[in-house]
Amino acid sequence: MTAPPSSVARAVLWPSLGLAIWALHFTAIYALHAFACERDYGERTLLGLPWVMASVAGVTALALALLAAIFVAIRPRGPVLDGGEAEPRFTLWFGAGACAISAFAVVFQAMPAMVLPTCW
């Protein structure tokens, strides 16, 4: 994707997609915890693992796969400056960086959600 985005909306949405997936992952894992606590699923198992741990692992794997796909799709190839026009390349580099940082954040927020008890 070396050509600049064709609209302003795409120029804003591509870089912020990684951050949006991070936020959705955060919402999903804590909603899973709340749902499991409310419905008393804390002791149930799924695929031999506790239900919450298996669900959080699945949501985390999905989020990491989406972040990797977006990173590969939007990372720019070439220098940041392109004929004196830095903005299109900068937004792509920012989006790729946001995906990489979001992947680390997804892993770090999934770990406590997997090991903490469902209901306290």
Steps between C-alpha positions, in 0.01 A plus 500: 500500500736769378239735361348748744148425620230625266303678771553674830286241679730219386805703598362519855345153527799291389738632769239475775388144421764340723399715794133419440573125504691545826199678652258236373719224643508674837121531497452140391718337763348690787150445363581127492604518864183682596283260301671195652459641851134588443410162347722301740724364223812527716522124553399387150755378249543547127752286310639376831577850629294722726230673293628851561862410421405327175274788395761765579763297311269481197422871503871578543599277209238668282619848598865411433412352160309814404785724618752297300285517186453875534872550567592311183237686297592854601871499573663725244784384284770759455611820667276723711559800274377453146589790275458754778154369589531337843136481612369191315803293602487628857141388552585155368806475726290620793236236427758223480656618826161518668431140394832383645443682830141377512618140459723535807217662692257223403738237636565692821131555571408139420743344749330624819157429353601137451645437846275703728197324646171572328312627806650641818 
